[in-house]
Amino acid sequence: MAKQAHEIVTLARSKDRLTALDYFETMFDGFQEFHGDRLYADDEAVVGGVAFLDGKPVTVIGIQKGRNLTENLRRNFGSPHPEGYRKALRLMKQAEKFNRPVITFINTAGAFCGIGAEERGEGEAIATNLLEMSDLKVPIISIIIGEGGSGGALALALGDEVWMLEHSIYAILSPEGFASILWKDGKRANEAAGLMKITAHELKEMDVIERIIPETFRDEALSNQEIMKRLKADLQFKLKELMHQSVEQRIEQRYARFRKF
């Protein structure tokens, strides 16, 4: 039976969901994490580095949440600072230099909205990522693995294709924020979730995303191993297809993908 949007919101936010590092360490071989943006600091809400997929080097970048309070404090609850986005961009430009495809794993309620983040140019960092990703010469696949919130998610989601796990969400703001703005009542978040068109199936119907990664089969939950096995196979197939395209063709298709909205 199909789940309601507010139920999917709860599943997307679950502390038991696979994290970006879980995917890096299980789906890929030889993951080597890189740190720092070479400008200010190392934001641990954004993780990334080099790994091998099917024997071929790729750059993987993800927004990392924790599973308990201690981990979430370390990862800032998955809300990146500007230096996190600048670290991601550094890794993407490095990938371009060495002709490595880029795969991003996104799970964030949004970029951190603290005073320090604003002072250090959060809006500029997000905008620069969008600008640079729009004509990055290597393939980019972006995957929403939990929450995909606002510009904080979009800063890593300007890809040749955007995929979502079945029980993930992708939205301009949270259902609570939507309800607070529309009705001045955050308690109507469940109602808002049903109106916002934020689930994977709704976004696939609207052609906002290209692929849904199943988390269930015949209403039975798939194991984490089965989910990652399917995702890995899909990535191998799609990256092989993208790498056979010319750089000009890839960039033109990426441009057209986002211009259609």
N, C-alpha and C positions, 0 to 999 in steps of 0.2 A: 504494500500500500504506500502511495506517495506521501512523503512527509510534508508537513506544513512549513512555510518559510521560517517561522519563529523556532521551530524544532531544529531546522538546519543551522540557524544562527547559534543555538546552544551547542550543537555538535562541532561547528567550526571553531568555537572558542574553548572546547574541552582541553583540559591540561594533559589528557592522555593521547592527544594527536601526535603523529610523527612530526618531529622538528626538522628544520633544514639540515642540521648536523646528522640526524638519523639517516636521511636520504644520502648525504655525502658519503658516510662511512659504510653504508650497506650496498647501495646501487653502483658505486664507483670504486675503482681500485686506486690505491696509492695516494689518497687525498692528502695534500700538503697545504695547510692553512697559512695565509699571508695576513699581516697585521698592519694597521696604520694607514693614514691618508697622506702622509709625508707633508702635512701642513699644520696639524694641530694635535691629534690624538688617535688612539685606536678605540673605535666605538664597538663594543661587544654585542650590540644589538644587530650588527651586520657581520656575517661571517662569509669567508670566501677563500678561494685559492685554486690550485690546479689539481686535476685528477685525471684518471683514464676511464673512458667508456668504450667498451669493445676494443680495447687496446689502443685507442686514439686519444690524444690529450684534449681536454676541454677545460674551460674555466667555469667554475660553479660559484654562485653567489646567492646567499640567502639571508632572510631576516629571521633571527633566532629568538624564540620565546623560551622561558623556563617552565619547569613542571612543578616547582614549589616556590615559596617566597624568596628563599636565598638565591636560587637561580634567576628568578625574575628581577630581583634587585640588580644582579650582575648584568643582566641583559636589558635592563630598563623596560621590562615588560614588552619587549619587541617593538619599542617605539624609537626609531633611529634619530640620532642627532645629525647635523649637517656633515660632520666628519665621517659618519657611516656611509652616507651617499657619495661622498668624495672618495672614500676607500673603494666603494663599488665601481665608481668610474675609473679609478686608477687601474683596477683589475681588468675592466673591459678594454681600456686602451692598450694594456699589456697583451690581452688576448688578440686584439687586432694586429699588433706588431708581429706576433708569432703565429697568426692564422689559426687560432683556436676558437671553435664555437663557444658561445656563452649560453649557460642555462641558469636561470634565476628561479629561486623558490621563495614565495612571498607569503608571509603570515604576520600581518600587523594591523592594529586598529587605526594606525596613522602615525605620521611623523611626530616626534616629541614637540610639545608646544610650550616649552619653558622659555623664560626670558633669555637665558644663555644661548639657547639654540637659535632664537631669533636674532640675537646680537651677532652671532657667527654666520648668519646668512643662510638660514634653512631654505627659504623660498628660492634663493639664487641657486643653491646646490641642487634642488629638485629640478628646477628649470634647465640647468646646465646638463643634467643627466638626460632629460628628454631631448634636448638639442643634439647631444652627442650620440645618443642611441639611434636617433632617426636616420643617421647615415653611417653608422658603424659598418665596417666592411665585412664583418664575419656574421654568420647566422646567430640569431638570438631566439631562444624559446623561453617564455615566461610561464611559470606554473603557480597558480594560487593554491596553496596547500591548507589554508585555514581561513583567516580573515584577509580580505584585500580592501584595506580602508583608505580611501581618498588619495590625495597626491602622494602620501607616504608609500602607498603600494604602486601607484602609477610610475613612480621614479625608477622602478625596476621592471616595469611591465610593458615597455614600448618595444615589443618583440615582433619577429616575423609571424609568430603565432602565439596566442595566449590560451593556455589550458587551465582547467579547474578540476580539482577533485570533486567528486559527487556531493560531498557534504561540506563544501566551502562556500563562501560568500564574497561578492565583489561589489563595492558600492562607493558612492561619493561621500557618504558619512554613515555613522552608525544608526540603527533603527531608533535608539534612544534620542540621538540628536535630531533626527528627522521629526519624531513625535514632539520634541520640545519646541522646535521651530514652527511646525504646522499647527499643533493644537495647544502649545504651552503646557504639555503634560507628558513628561518622559515615561510615565507608567503605561502609556499606550504603545510601547515599543513593539509588542507582538502584533498589534494591528498595523503599525507602520511597516513592519517587515513584510507583511502580506501585500502591501501596495507598491513597494519599492522596486520589485523585479531584480532581486539581488542573488538569486540562487543560480546554480550552474545550468539547470535545465531551461530556466527563463532566459538567461543570457545567451545560451546556445540558440534558442529559437529566434532571438533578435540579432543573431550573427555578430555578437560582441566578442564571443570566444569561438575557437575552432574545435575544441575537443573536451570531452568530459572523461575523466579517469574514474571508472567504477569503484565504489567502495562496498557495494552489495551485489549479490546475485540471487535472483528470485526471493528478494526480501530477507536474505540471510547475509550477515556481515562477512566480508572477506577478511582474511588475516592480513596483517601488515606485510608479510612476505609476498602474498599474492598481489596486493596492490602495487608494491614496488617492482615485482616481476613484470607486470603489465606495463607500468610506466617506463621501465627500462627498455622494454621491447619497442614501445612507441617512439621513444627518444632516438633509439638507434636507427629506426626506419626513417624518421623525419629528418634527422640530421644528415643522413646519407643523401636524401633527396635535395636538401637545401645546399649542401656542399657541391652538388653537381651543377647548380645554377651559377651564372656569372655574377660578379659583384654588382654590376649595373642592374641586372634583372632583379636581384634580391632587394636592393635598395628601392627600386621603383615599386615593387610589390608591397614593401613595407610602408612606403609613402601612401600608396593608394589605399592600403588597409585602414589607415587612420584618417585619411581625408574623407572617406565615405561617411564618417559620423558627422 
